[in-house]
Amino acid sequence: MRALVVSAAPRNGWLMRTTLVTAAVSSPGVYNPLQHIASRSLRWASSNSKWKQRQGSDHYVKLAKLSGLKSRAAFKLLDMDSKYKLFKRNQTVIDLGYAPGSWSQVAMERTRPNGRVVGIDIIPAQPPKGVSTIQGNFLSPNVQQLVKDYLVEYAQRTPSVPTVEPSEGGGDVITDRPSYIDAERHESVESDHEGSSVNDGRLVDVVLSDMSAPWMQNSGFSSRTLSNPYYRMMNTSGMSFRDHAGSMDLCLAALQFASDTLKSGGHFVCKFYQGAEDRDLELKLKKMFAKVHREKPDSSRSESKESYFVAMRRKGDATLSNIGTPTW
């Protein structure tokens, strides 16, 4: 009973771990339900300590803090943009798996002054300034349709700029009225949008996917803070085939979304974990885009199996449904 009472103490408490280990090893040959909890607690503490030590000595982590970036992952996208020129002014960018938001920060900065960035993630996170976000499971058709509807609604909005008009009392009154250039641009966008929404609905210039399959949550449900999105950000299992297969599923889902929404000439970037099936994905990308590159940014840790496909300039008539099955 004493061990059960102590186990209600905080997980990171020294007394709990000591008691659990004692209970786990004090009865050899007898099944002890606390043994699994004890070993899991110690593994978690050890992994957490190693992660903190690695983060504390990481050059890119320190540089990200000094630069006001959400995470070191921003430098991966910066490296790829510097090499392949992904972004231009006033583009529309979709960031899949945006949390904690560093890629959205980069995209927002590179598409100024009138670019728009939409981030989607199942994990709650504080969106960067100027970024629109949707919390939900991207694999859900309802969430994907929500993103598409938002893009259509945004494209239909009339741009306006403040103008100053004299009032009857002699003062000036500031009113919102679209300028001639903005009105002409809006009419052009609206006509283009009407055609695209009827034919294919392609309104996006760049689709980014830094998605990874999150861990299943089995505790910590009481936490509702945006700054503490549980441990599911730690999204590799340690089993290379499982991580690879999961990344392929997410890449294909992102590619299907890009096939539905990406403009002709648009770009697509997705993260994957290397394995036997990435060649098939690369062949599909080569049929849909003019150029496809495998990229391992300098800021990606050397021990990590993550890599990125950078697919440039979507072919106008190519979709995921009509490119067929890759042949060797």
Secondary structure by P-SEA (a helix, b strand, c coil): caaaaaaacccccaaaaaaaaaaaaccccccccaaaaaaaaaaaaaaaaaaaaaaaacaaaaaaaaacccccaaaaaaaaaaaccccccbbbbbbccccccaaaaaaaaaaccbbbbbbbccccccccccbbbbbcccccaaaaaaaaaaaaaaaabbbbbbbbbbccccbbbbbbbbcaaaaaaaaaaaaaaaaaaacccccccbbbbccccccccccccccccccccccccccccccaaaaaaaaaaaaaaaaaaaaacccccbbbbbbbcccccaaaaaaaaaaaccbbbbbbcccccccccbbbbbbccccccccccccccccc
